[in-house]
Amino acid sequence: MVIGEAGRGQGGFAMDAAELTAVIRLWEDQLATITADGRAIDEILAVFAAPGTDPASAEYAADGVDSLRALRDQNESLHRYASGYLGKLRTARDRTAEADRAGADLHADLHRGR
């Protein structure tokens, strides 16, 4: 079981390996959505063009491209965050499972020793 605390007097949480696995699945789903969004942004960027050759159209297109690039940057930032957080969750789950196994082994050894 992993136990976390937000800070003095702010509460905390406790999760076993199965609960962590469920949370990991949710984050994997989020990461898949973030990845799909990134592909969609890139596809739009690839075809985005001014509707005409006049200055207003060119300005519209330039602003649109700037906006899409900012969106792509934010998407990449979210992707890095979600990937990193997933790694931490997986590490916590693996360590929790190891600790649970060690505790079960100790418990079994103590009962055999009686």
Residue pairs with C-beta under 8 A, 6 or more apart in sequence:
1 14
1 15
1 16
1 96
1 99
1 100
2 14
2 15
2 16
2 20
2 92
2 93
2 95
2 96
3 12
3 13
3 14
4 12
4 13
4 14
5 11
5 12
5 13
6 12
15 23
15 96
16 96
16 100
17 93
17 96
17 97
17 100
20 89
20 92
20 93
20 96
21 93
23 89
24 86
24 89
24 90
24 93
27 82
27 85
27 86
27 89
28 86
30 82
31 79
31 82
31 83
31 86
34 75
34 78
34 79
34 82
35 79
37 75
38 72
38 75
38 76
38 79
41 68
41 71
41 72
41 75
42 72
44 68
45 65
45 68
45 69
45 72
48 61
48 64
48 65
48 68
49 61
50 57
50 58
50 60
50 61
51 57
51 60
51 61
